[in-house]
Amino acid sequence: MNITAARFDIDVALRRWYVDPYLLVPTMALLSLGLVMVASASFSFADYRFGNAFFLVKRHMFYVLLGCTAMASVFFVSANWWAKYSNLWIFMSFVLLVLVLLPGVGREVNGSRRWLAVGGMTLQVSELVKVAVTIYLARFFAKNRNVLADDWRKVSGIMLAMLVLFALLLVEPDYGSVVVIGGIFMTLFFIGGASLGLYTSLVVAATTGLWFLAEAAQYRLARLISFLDPWADPYGAGYQLTQSLIAFGRGEWWGLGLGQSVQKMHYLPEAHTDFLFAIFAEEFGFVGVVLAVLTFIGLIARIFQLSRRAMAQQQWYAAYLLAGFGVLISGQAFINMGVNAGLLPTKGLTLPFVSYGGSSLLACCMAMGLAMRLSHDLHDRSQHAERWRHA
């Protein structure tokens, strides 16, 4: 086989789009599950609130279509293009987080100012910020991976930027997003080559800071106390959690069946958003919960597997970005499920791909579109190397 023919075969292979089934299938399964469960959990609430039982499920269906369109669009955009404009994404993140706090611009719901009104819809800024920050951090750590252990100026600069970002999120307040973005930062900082002493000091400082913030606000402290013993105040601070636990208990092994939940009938607040997983547990039981958890595990394991493959190929930006997305999806899923099951204090985080919420759905689909593009690029490089070995 001559060199010209080998190069022709490589060019043909590189023009073929590889869509990773280990990313696509679980993602579509979770989106489908979310559509079914939002319909089941929102009928009574939508009928009472809007006079139309299908109001929320129609909106969620639109969000699913929008998310799938965004996922496909991002897939066909080079991953390097996102890295090229990473400074712009982080700048826009700061701008949006400031805008959402301005009176008359940001929209306040349940005491939190996290939303912007855009074209008749509401945009939760922090959801898109999570993706933008992950792209920025992946680019930063890939570019500076050899100097992080020695150059304190770069370390202090990125830490200062994160502190400002966290401060803006806490003013909203959005404690859950601080935890998720903080987890992404700590993960990428660790695999990016930070010194052990600096990393340990940062972990201690972050833990102390989070505990201080929890005690500084009365509502956060109340959530912590109610989480430890929700039955001490079942009609007050512990109401949501006790109703969620009742839903889990009613589900038993096999569940009550689709549409048969009782807790969604105005007993459990936010049944179609933050506590949708509890309704799912009530209707599909322990077996359904295990299958849903396994689906998330399969998706997240594939993302981290691709991150390791990128490291093996020394594609550091791809490796860090995939690791960041893995932490983003796994962190939000773990926190949401943990809150629903009474393992963690209440946080305003949705279940990725499943809960009602257009901003979260859009952000997660964009992240998966970019992850699938990185998988395509890694697959092409592997095919390229394999063909040259046999040329």
Long-range contacts (C-beta under 8 A, 24 or more apart in sequence): 1-390, 1-391, 3-391, 6-387, 6-388, 6-391, 9-387, 10-383, 10-384, 10-387, 10-388, 13-380, 13-383, 13-384, 13-387, 14-380, 14-383, 14-384, 17-376, 18-375, 18-376, 18-379, 18-380, 19-75, 19-372, 19-376, 20-302, 20-306, 20-372, 20-375, 20-376, 20-379, 22-298, 22-299, 22-302, 23-299, 23-302, 23-303, 23-368, 23-371, 23-372, 23-375, 24-372, 26-295, 26-296, 26-298, 26-299, 26-302, 27-71, 27-299, 27-353, 27-365, 27-368, 29-295, 30-292, 30-295, 30-296, 30-299, 30-352, 30-353, 30-354, 31-64, 31-67, 31-68, 31-353, 31-354, 31-361, 33-280, 33-292, 33-295, 33-353, 33-354, 34-60, 34-64, 34-276, 34-351, 34-353, 34-354, 34-355, 34-356, 34-361, 35-60, 35-61, 35-64, 36-258, 37-272, 37-276, 37-279, 37-280, 37-283, 37-354, 38-272, 38-276, 38-355, 38-356, 40-258, 40-259, 40-261, 40-264, 40-279, 40-283, 41-261, 41-264, 41-271, 41-272, 41-276, 41-279, 42-264, 42-271, 42-272, 42-356, 44-264, 44-265, 44-266, 45-264, 45-266, 45-271, 45-272, 48-266, 56-272, 56-356, 59-356, 59-358, 60-356, 60-358, 62-358, 63-356, 63-357, 63-358, 63-361, 63-362, 64-361, 66-358, 66-361, 66-362, 67-361, 67-362, 67-364, 67-365, 67-366, 68-365, 70-362, 70-365, 70-366, 70-369, 71-365, 71-366, 71-368, 71-369, 71-372, 72-369, 73-369, 74-366, 74-369, 74-370, 74-373, 75-369, 75-370, 75-372, 75-373, 75-376, 76-373, 77-373, 78-373, 79-317, 79-318, 79-321, 79-370, 79-373, 79-374, 79-377, 80-317, 82-135, 82-370, 83-135, 83-138, 83-139, 83-142, 83-317, 86-135, 86-136, 86-138, 86-139, 86-140, 87-136, 89-132, 89-133, 89-135, 89-136, 90-132, 90-133, 90-136, 90-161, 92-132, 93-128, 93-129, 93-132, 93-133, 93-136, 93-165, 94-164, 94-165, 94-168, 96-125, 96-128, 96-129, 97-125, 97-126, 97-129, 97-165, 97-168, 97-169, 97-172, 98-168, 99-125, 100-125, 100-172, 101-168, 101-171, 101-172, 112-172, 112-173, 112-174, 112-348, 113-172, 114-172, 114-174, 121-358, 122-358, 122-359, 123-358, 123-359, 124-357, 124-359, 124-360, 125-359, 126-169, 126-172, 126-174, 126-177, 127-357, 127-359, 127-360, 127-362, 127-363, 128-359, 128-362, 128-363, 129-165, 129-169, 129-177, 129-181, 130-177, 130-180, 130-181, 130-184, 130-328, 130-363, 131-328, 131-363, 131-366, 131-367, 133-165, 133-181, 133-184, 133-185, 134-184, 134-321, 134-324, 134-325, 134-328, 134-367, 135-321, 135-370, 137-184, 137-185, 137-188, 137-320, 137-324, 138-188, 138-317, 138-320, 138-321, 138-323, 138-324, 139-317, 141-188, 141-189, 141-191, 141-192, 141-193, 141-316, 141-320, 142-192, 142-316, 142-317, 142-319, 142-320, 144-192, 145-192, 145-193, 145-316, 146-193, 148-189, 148-192, 148-193, 148-194, 148-195, 149-193, 149-194, 149-195, 149-198, 155-194, 155-198, 159-202, 170-213, 173-217, 174-348, 175-213, 175-220, 175-347, 175-348, 176-335, 176-347, 176-348, 176-349, 177-349, 179-210, 179-331, 179-335, 179-347, 180-327, 180-328, 180-331, 180-332, 180-335, 180-349, 182-206, 182-210, 183-327, 183-331, 184-324, 184-327, 184-328, 184-331, 187-323, 187-324, 187-327, 188-320, 188-323, 188-324, 191-319, 191-320, 191-323, 192-320, 220-345, 223-345, 223-346, 224-345, 226-345, 226-346, 227-342, 227-344, 227-345, 227-346, 230-342, 239-269, 240-268, 240-269, 240-270, 240-275, 240-346, 241-339, 241-342, 241-346, 243-267, 243-268, 243-269, 243-278, 244-268, 244-275, 244-278, 244-339, 244-340, 244-341, 244-342, 245-341, 245-342, 247-275, 247-278, 247-279, 247-281, 247-282, 248-278, 248-281, 248-282, 248-340, 248-341, 250-282, 251-281, 251-282, 251-283, 251-284, 251-285, 251-286, 251-288, 251-289, 252-285, 252-286, 253-285, 253-286, 253-287, 254-284, 254-285, 254-286, 254-287, 255-281, 255-282, 255-283, 255-284, 255-285, 255-287, 255-288, 256-282, 256-283, 256-285, 257-283, 258-283, 258-284, 259-283, 272-355, 272-356, 273-350, 273-355, 273-356, 273-357, 274-336, 274-339, 274-346, 274-347, 274-348, 274-349, 274-350, 274-355, 275-339, 275-340, 276-350, 276-351, 276-354, 276-355, 276-356, 277-336, 277-337, 277-340, 277-351, 277-354, 277-355, 278-340, 280-354, 281-340, 293-337, 296-329, 296-330, 296-333, 296-352, 299-329, 300-326, 300-329, 300-330, 300-333, 303-329, 303-371, 306-371, 306-374, 306-375, 306-378, 309-378, 310-374, 310-378, 313-378, 313-381, 313-382, 315-377, 315-378, 315-381, 318-374, 318-377, 318-378, 321-370, 321-374, 322-371, 322-374, 325-367, 325-368, 325-370, 325-371, 328-367, 329-364, 329-367
